[in-house]
Amino acid sequence: MLARTYCAGLCGIEGFIVTAEADAQHNIPGFELVGLPDMAVKEAKERVQSACVNSGFRFPEVKLTVNLAPADRRKEGSCFDTAILLGILQAGGAVPHGLSLSDKCFVGELSLSGDLRAIHGVLCMCVAAKDAGFKEIYVPEENAAEAAAVAGITVYPVKNVRQLVRHLSGEEAIAPAVCNADALLGIVNPYGPDFADVRGQALAKRAMEIAAAGGHNILLIGPPGTGKSMLAKRLPTILPPLSFDEAIETTKIHSVAGTLPTDTALMNCRPFRSPHHTMSAVSLVGGGINPMPGEISLAHNGVLFLDELPEFPKSVTDALRQPLEDRRITITRANGRVTFPCSFMMVAAMNPCRCGYFGHPTRKCTCKPDDVRRYISRVSGPMLDRIDIQIELPAVSYTELSAHEADGEPSAVIRNRVVKARTFARNRMQGPEDTGIFCNAQLDAAGIRRHCRTDEAGAVLLKQAYQSMGMSARGYDRILRVARTIADLDGSELIRAAHIGEAIQLRSLDRKYWG
């Protein structure tokens, strides 16, 4: 007797539908599992058999063959357990063979007792099931909140195999999971730190506002204790809230990586990732035998903070160059390739030298000139060219530190200006050629020609700066992108000389340190 059930697998952050075909023949008892399974899938035979017996069902004493189709696509993980067991139960008669399961998808790992355990990537599988036309999906109870975020498919949270069989047989219905996505996205940003805590550093705070409004990468240089990390950790509090599509894509990545908190339906705030400088290139960009997202993908739609940038190995920082341009990373292995999105804001912080006090007004630098040059040169020119804004943070004065009243604006006020600027830019970028562009930092060369129009004085100033500063073509484009963001903050459709001048000021620091 042949039975078919349906489940889903993962390839990167994309799900795909798998048909579990269970065939029971009256022959010498045995259990074969085929369909290009990995070791975790092969071990499902033992989990399924124990879960069946411990759930009170008789495991068929027949020749069982289970095929996971398509057979030429590698199957990884333990998410197929539930569909395999259900197919065996139907083939063996424990579940009525006439019961139609063609519009139902089953995912979940089985414990030996028959309980369903949480798995990674449920949101991706649920999206794939909905796109394939399935009406219902059955998931472990712990994954129900995450799966319910997908509209257009009914999600049933399942505790164990007995409950699932009773529901399918009509004996005891399972209540479907529900999710109010609008309410989840409306939750106040949970990040505690506020920009009002930052004393002084008016220029740096202005630069962070511009970076947030345009999605620009930013480099902060200054001696220890000037507030570089403090500013970076407060950047998420002034970024615009996630849209529903951004929240879904961000949640899919964290779901696959296993970093999504339990019972979390959607990521409702932009991620902030701050990896240590001892990390490897693989942990940054992603990879492994079964490729998993790296830090740049976990920071998708959020912030990647690289503290002490020169301390990162050169191989690690150079690995960032292509993702910063393409906003996606493709990882190729012998058994296939996967692509992860990685559209993030990079915030880098560094000292001007190893001791940190080169150019300090009161502290003496203990580094030799050659040591300073070697330290600075750890940040390569091509890497530096991909950073839109470069800011030097001076030492904070005693007067600024000892002030009893905060002298800065709270994050909520800055965030309102950032949201207004992004809305102004989004209203301008309405053409079909602007599809997929959400901020000025994503404008390509054609987009710059469409949206970055300057007045006469601005064009003259930009020409003078290009010739005198020896800019590259990439540097020229980045000046225009930053100037476009400054104009958006001013509510100006035309980029004026003042906007160009401020953008040049925010990008000229490399001439001081890198020559």
N, C-alpha and C positions, 0 to 999 in steps of 0.2 A: 504494500500500500504506500502511496506517495502523498506527502503533505508539503505545502509551501507556506513559509512565513517570511516576513520581511523585516530587515533591520538596516542599520546604516553604519558606514565606516568613515574614517577621516583621511584626508590627504592635505596636509598643511592645516589651514583653517577652513577648508571646504569639505562638506560632507558628500557622501555618495551612497546610493541605495544598494543594498546587498540582499539577494534572494537566498534564503536558507532552505534547500531542498532536502527533505528527510525521506529516505526510502527504507521500508521494512520488508524483508524477505524471510520466509520460513526456511531457514538454513542454519548452519552452524553459527551459534551466537557470536557476535563480534561487533565492533564499533570502529568505523573508518571515517575520518574527517579530512575532506579534500577541498581544494579551491585556493591554493597558494596561501596557506595560513602561516603566521609566524609562531614562535614558541608559545606565546601567551594564548594564542587561539588553539593550538594543539592541546594544551593543558586543559582546555574547556571540557574535554571528554570526562576527566575525573570529577571536575566540579559539577557538571551536569548530572552525572550518574548519582553522586552523593546527594545533590539537592533534590533530585526526583524521589529517591527513597525516603529521605528525611522529611519530605513534604507530604508523605502518606500515599504516594503513587507507586504503582508497580512498574519497574523499569522493564521494557519489553525484552524478552529473552529470544531475540531474533537477530538476523544479520542486518545491522544498521549501517547505512551509508549516508553521510551528510555532506552535501556539496554547497559551498558558498560561492554563488555566482555574482558577477562575472569571474570565471576561474583564472583569468589571466591578470587579475589585479591583486596585488598583495594585500592581505588582511592583517591588521595589527591591533593588538589590545584585547581586552576582555569584554567589549561591549556587545558581542554577538551571543553571549551565553543564554540570555532569556529567549531569543528567537530560536536557537538550536533546541533547547529543551521543549519549547512549546510545539515545535514541529515534530519532535519525537513522540510527545504525548498524543498529538493528533494522529500520527501514523500508527501508534500503538492502540488507539481507541479510547484513551483516557479523556480526550477532548473530542466531542462529536465531529466526525469527519465532514458532515454537511455544513458545519459552521463556517461562514465565509470570513476569512481574515485578509482578503485582498486589499482592503482599504485601511489596514491597520499596520503600524510600524512598532517594533519592540526593541528597546535597547536597555542594556543593564548587565552588570556583572553579578553572578550568583555566588553566594556563600555556600558552604557545605550544608548549612541548615535549610537552605531554600530562600533566604532573605535576599533582597536586591540591594546591592551596594552601589554607591555613587561612582560615576565615571567622569572622565574629562571630555570636553567637547560636545556636551549635549545640545547646546544652543546651535552649533553648526549642523548637527544631525537633524535637529528639528526643522531648521530652515530647508535642508535638503529634502526632508520628507514632505514638507508643504509644497515645495516646488515640483515634486514628483507626483503630486495629486492625492496624497494620502489625507484622509479625513481625521484620523486619530493616531496618537503616538503614546506609547506606554513607557514611562521612565521611572527610575528609582525615586523614592519619595524625596530624598535630599536634593535631587536635581529638578524637582517640579517647578520651583519658583523661576529658575533660569529658563526652562523650556517654555513656560507660559508667556514669556515676553514676546513670543512670535504669534502674530495674529493670523487667523485663517485656518488653524488646526487645533483640535481639542486635545488637551494634554491630561493624561491620567497618571496620578502619582501612585506607584505600586510599592507595597511593603514586602510582600513575599509571593511565592509561586501559588500557594493555596488561594490567596486573595485574588490573584489574577485569573485563575481558572474559574473561580466562582463568579467573577464578573463576566467573563466571556460566556459562561453557561447560563447567565441570566439569574443566578441565585442571589447574588449580593452586589449591587451596583457600587462602583467607586465614584466618588464625587470628583468632577474635573477641577483642575487647578485654574485659578484666575489671576490676572495680573493687571494692575492699573499703571501703565507705563508713564502716563502724564504725571501721576502723583509721585512716582519714583524720581523722575527727572526734575520735579519741582522741589526736591529736598534741598535744604540750605547746604552750601558747600561745607564739607566737614573739616576742611583744613583750618587749624586753629590760629596759626600766626597771621598777623595783620601788618600791612605796610605802615600803619601809624606807629608801630614799634621802632621803626628805623629812624635814628637821629641823624640829621645832616644828610649828606650825599644827594643833594637836590638833582644834580646832573644825572647821576646813576638812576635815580627813581624815574626821571623823565625818559631815560633810555629804555628802562624796563617797560614803561607804558607804551612806548613806540613799538618795541619788540612784540608785546602782547597784541597790539592792535593790528599788526601786519603779519604775525607769525614768523618773525625774523630770528635767526640765530644771533647770539650775543656772547661776547667775550669780556670778562671782568678781570682787570689787572690791578693789583694793589698789594701793599704790605699786609702782614697778618693783622687781623682785628679791625679791618676797615668795613666789614659788613658784606663781603662777597657772598658767602654762604647764606647769610641772613636774607639778602635780597632774592637769591635764587629760590630759596624755600618758600618765599611768599609770592612768587610769580603765579602759581596756580590759582591764587585767590583773586587775581584780576583778569583771568582769562574768561572768555565767554562760556556760558553753559554748553554742555554737549547737546547736539541735536539728537533726535531719535536714531537716525541712520548712523551717526558717529558712535552713539552708545552701543548699538548692536554690533558694529564692527570691532569696537574696543573690547566688548564683552566676549566676543568669539575668540579673540587672541588669548585673553586671560583664562578662558574656559579650557582651551586646548592645552595651555601651559600648566594648568592646575593651580593658578594663583587667584582664582575667583573665590571670595569668601563663601562659606556655606550659607545656603538659603538666600543668596543674593541674586535677584532677578536681572538687574542691569547695573553696569558701571554708571553711576550718576555724577561722577566728577572726573575731571581729566587726570590721567595718571601722572605721577611724579616718580621718576626712577633715578637713583643716585648710586651707581655701581662704584666699587672700590677700584683704585688704580692698579691693583694686582690681578685684575680679571684678564682672561684670555680673549683672543679675537673671536673664537667660536661662541663664548658666552655673551659677547657683545652683539654679534650679527645673527647668531643662531646656528644650529647644525646638530651634529650627532649622527649616529647610525640611523635612527628614526628622527629626521630633522624636527627640531622644536624651536619655537620663537626665542630670539635673543633679547637683550635689553632694549635694543632699538625698536623692536616690534612691540614689546611690552609698554614702551613709551608712546605708542601710536596715538595720535590726537592729544598728546600731552607734552610733558617736558622731560628731557634727558639732561641731567646735571652731571657734568664731569668736573669734579673738584680736583685741584692740583693737576691740571692738564698735562704739563711737561713730564709728570711722573708716570703717565701711561706709556706702555711700550709703543714704539713707533709703528709696529705692525698693527696695533690695535687702533690707533688714531687714523692711520692711513686706510684701514678697512672701512672707515666712516665716509670716505670721500664719495664713493658711488651712491650709497643710500641717501646721502644728503641731497644729491641731485635728482635721483630717480624716485625717491620716496617709496621704494619697495626694494626687497632683497630676494633674489632667487638663489636657492641652495640646490646644487646638483650633486647627486650621489649615483652610485652604480645602478641602484634599483629605481631611479626616477628623480624627479625634481619637484620642489615645492616653492611657492612664492608667498612671502609674508609682507603685508603692508608695513611701512615704517615712516609715516608722515608725522614728524615730531619737531618741536622746538628744541634746539640744542643750546644750553647755557653752560659755558665753560668758565672756570675761574682758575687763576694762577698768580703766583708771586712773581715779581720782576726779576728775582734771582733766587739762588738756593737758600740763602739766609733770609731773604724776604725784604731786605731794607735798602735795596738799590734805589737811589733817588729820594730817600726819606729825608724830610727836613730836619729831624732831630736825632734819629738813630743812625749809627755808623754801619755801613755795609762792610762785611768782612770778606766778601768775595773778590777775587782777582778779576780784572777786565776779561781775560780769556774764559774764566769760569762763567761769567755772566753771559758772554756770547754763546758758549756751549749750551747753557741751560735754556736760553731763549730759542736757540735753533732746534730744540727738540720738537717744537711746533713747526711743521713744514709750511712752506709758502703756499702750496696747493690747498692745504687744509685751512690756512688762514684766509685764503681767498674765498672760501665758502662761508665765512662768518660775516654777516651783514653789518653788525654793530660792534665796535670795540671801544670800551670805556675804561679809563683809568680812575681808580678810586683813591683819593688822597686820605691821609690820616685824619680822623675826626678830632675836632678841637675839644678842649675841656668844657667850654661854654655850651657846645651842642650836647655833650654827654650829660652834663649836670642840670640841664633844663628840666624843671618839674613837669611842664606841660609838653605833650607830644607836639612836635612842630610839623608833622607830616599828615597827609590826608589818609583816611582809612581806606582799606582795600575796596569797600563797596562803592565809594565815590569814584575811584579810578576805574573800577570795573564798568561802571555806567558809561564813562567816556569811551572805553575800549569797545563796548558793545555797540555804541552809537557809531563809532568809526567803522566797525565791521559791517554794520547794516548799510551805511553809506556806500561802502565799497561793493557790497553784494547787490545793491540796487543798480549799480553801474555795470556790473558784470552779468548781464541777463541774456547775452547772445548764446547761440548753440555752440560756438567755439570756446565758450567759457565753462562748459560742463566739467564738473569735477574740480573747479578752482574755488577755494573757500577763503583765501586770504591773499594779500599782495605778494607774499614770499613765494607763492606757487606760480606766479606769472612767468610764462616762457618768453622767448624773444618776440614772438608775434603778439603776445598779450601786452608786453611793454609798449610796443608800437601802437596798440589800440587804446590803451588806457593811461599812458604816461605822457600827456601833452604838457609842454612847458611854455611859459611866456617868454618873450624875447630876452629879458634880463636873465632869466633862469638858464636859457640855452647858452648865453654868453659865459655865464659863471661856470657852467658844467664843462664847456669847451676848455676854458682856462685851467680848471682843475685836472682834466684828463691829460692835458699836455704837460703841465708842471709836475704832476704826481706820478706820471708814468703808469697809469692804470692799465690793467688788462681789460679785455672785452667783458669778462665776467664781473670785474670790479665796477665797470661802467654800468652794467645792468643792475647791480646791487645798489648802487647809489640811487638810481632812478626808482627802484622798488621802495627803498626806505623813504625817499622824498615823497613818493605817492602816498605812503602811509601817513606821513606828517601832514600832508595836504588833506587827507581824509579826516584826521583829528581836528583840523581847522574847518572842515565842511566845505572845502574848495575843490571844484572840479579841475581847475587849472593848477599845475605845479608852478609855484612862483620862486623867485630868487631866494627868498628867506627859507623856503623849504629845502631847496638844493643846498644852501649854505649849512643848514643844520645837519643834513644827511652827510655832507662831506666831513663835518666836524666829528660825527659819530663813527667815521671810518678811517680817520687819518692816524690813529695811534700806531698802526704797524710801521709807519715811517720812523717813529721815535725809537722803537725797540728792534725792529728787523731791518731798518735801513732802506 
